[in-house]
Amino acid sequence: MKINWKGRWKNGEVTLEVDSPSELISAIKTLENESDIKTMQDTQQNFTNNNIGQVTTLGKPQLTPGSGCSESVREMLQSNWGRQEPRSMNEIIEVLEENALYFPKGTISGVLTGLVKRGHLRRLKKGSVWAYVYVKG
């Protein structure tokens, strides 16, 4: 029986695939004790060699804790993740919540509208929803 586990780690996300709960606990403890990039690479190599799991980093941004909604949205859309493609409000909400920043949809919608009106963001159609890109540096 394989056990899959996903969690946040450093500036991304880690995915572990293990054979038993005890291996999962061991792998998580190993991750918690990692302190630098070289050790992370060694751990990733050990996981791969032992079929314990694999480490993948997603490009979602790590936002400054305690900043307001407007500043967080600006910071997010200025990041590499935000510049890759226009981002919908649902994608923006998802990244905010992954960074433990919880704002009502109405607040986020108002911030996006205000940033568009001030010329900081551009609103584009992405499928059937509106998406936003940062345009003002």
C-alpha positions as CSV (number, residue, x, y, z in Angstrom):
1,M,0.0,0.0,0.0
2,K,1.4,3.4,-1.0
3,I,0.7,6.5,1.0
4,N,0.8,9.9,-0.7
5,W,1.2,13.1,1.4
6,K,1.5,16.7,0.3
7,G,2.5,19.6,2.4
8,R,4.1,23.1,2.3
9,W,7.8,23.2,2.7
10,K,10.1,26.3,2.4
11,N,8.9,28.2,-0.6
12,G,7.0,25.4,-2.3
13,E,5.2,22.2,-1.8
14,V,6.6,18.7,-1.0
15,T,5.0,15.5,-2.2
16,L,6.0,12.2,-0.4
17,E,5.1,8.7,-1.5
18,V,5.9,6.1,1.1
19,D,5.1,2.5,1.9
20,S,4.1,2.8,5.5
21,P,3.0,5.4,8.1
22,S,6.3,5.0,10.0
23,E,8.2,5.9,6.8
24,L,6.0,9.0,6.3
25,I,6.7,10.1,9.9
26,S,10.4,9.6,9.3
27,A,10.4,11.5,6.0
28,I,8.5,14.4,7.5
29,K,10.9,14.6,10.5
30,T,13.8,14.6,8.0
31,L,12.2,17.5,6.1
32,E,11.6,19.5,9.4
33,N,15.3,19.2,10.3
34,E,16.6,20.4,6.9
35,S,18.3,23.8,7.1
36,D,20.0,24.6,3.8
37,I,19.8,23.9,0.1
38,K,22.6,21.3,0.0
39,T,21.0,19.2,2.7
40,M,17.7,19.5,0.9
41,Q,19.3,18.2,-2.3
42,D,21.0,15.3,-0.4
43,T,17.6,14.4,1.2
44,Q,15.9,14.6,-2.2
45,Q,18.5,12.2,-3.6
46,N,18.1,9.8,-0.6
47,F,14.3,9.8,-1.0
48,T,14.6,9.1,-4.7
49,N,17.2,6.3,-4.2
50,N,15.1,4.7,-1.4
51,N,11.8,5.1,-3.2
52,I,10.6,6.9,-0.1
53,G,9.2,9.9,-2.1
54,Q,10.0,12.8,-4.2
55,V,10.3,16.5,-3.6
56,T,8.7,19.0,-6.1
57,T,8.6,22.7,-5.8
58,L,5.7,24.7,-7.3
59,G,6.3,28.2,-8.4
60,K,3.6,29.8,-6.2
61,P,4.9,32.8,-4.4
62,Q,5.6,33.1,-0.6
63,L,3.9,36.4,0.4
64,T,5.0,38.8,3.2
65,P,3.0,37.9,6.4
66,G,0.9,40.6,7.8
67,S,0.6,42.7,4.7
68,G,-2.8,44.0,3.6
69,C,-4.9,42.7,0.7
70,S,-3.8,45.2,-1.8
71,E,-0.1,44.8,-1.1
72,S,-0.4,41.0,-1.1
73,V,-2.1,41.0,-4.5
74,R,0.5,43.4,-5.9
75,E,3.3,41.3,-4.5
76,M,1.8,38.1,-5.9
77,L,1.2,39.4,-9.4
78,Q,4.7,40.9,-9.6
79,S,6.3,37.5,-8.8
80,N,7.4,35.0,-11.5
81,W,4.2,33.1,-10.8
82,G,2.1,36.1,-11.5
83,R,4.0,37.0,-14.6
84,Q,3.7,33.5,-16.2
85,E,0.1,34.1,-17.3
86,P,-2.9,36.1,-16.3
87,R,-4.3,34.9,-13.0
88,S,-8.0,34.6,-12.1
89,M,-9.5,35.7,-8.8
90,N,-9.8,32.0,-7.7
91,E,-6.1,31.5,-8.3
92,I,-5.3,34.7,-6.4
93,I,-7.5,33.6,-3.5
94,E,-5.9,30.2,-3.5
95,V,-2.4,31.7,-3.1
96,L,-3.5,34.1,-0.4
97,E,-5.0,31.2,1.6
98,E,-1.9,29.1,1.1
99,N,0.0,32.0,2.7
100,A,-2.5,32.2,5.6
101,L,-4.0,35.5,4.4
102,Y,-7.7,35.3,4.5
103,F,-9.8,38.1,2.9
104,P,-13.5,38.1,1.9
105,K,-14.1,37.7,-1.8
106,G,-15.7,41.2,-1.9
107,T,-12.5,42.7,-0.5
108,I,-10.4,40.9,-3.0
109,S,-12.7,41.9,-5.9
110,G,-12.7,45.5,-4.7
111,V,-8.9,45.6,-4.5
112,L,-8.6,44.1,-8.0
113,T,-11.0,46.6,-9.4
114,G,-9.2,49.5,-7.7
115,L,-5.8,48.3,-9.0
116,V,-7.2,48.1,-12.5
117,K,-8.7,51.6,-12.3
118,R,-5.4,53.0,-11.0
119,G,-3.6,51.3,-13.9
120,H,-1.5,48.9,-11.8
121,L,-3.2,45.8,-13.2
122,R,-4.8,44.9,-16.5
123,R,-7.9,42.8,-16.7
124,L,-8.1,40.2,-19.5
125,K,-10.6,37.5,-20.4
126,K,-9.2,34.0,-19.7
127,G,-11.7,31.4,-20.8
128,S,-15.0,32.4,-19.2
129,V,-13.5,34.4,-16.3
130,W,-11.5,37.6,-15.9
131,A,-7.8,37.3,-15.1
132,Y,-5.3,39.9,-14.0
133,V,-1.7,40.8,-14.9
134,Y,0.6,43.4,-13.2
135,V,1.5,46.2,-15.6
136,K,2.9,49.1,-13.5
137,G,6.4,48.9,-11.9
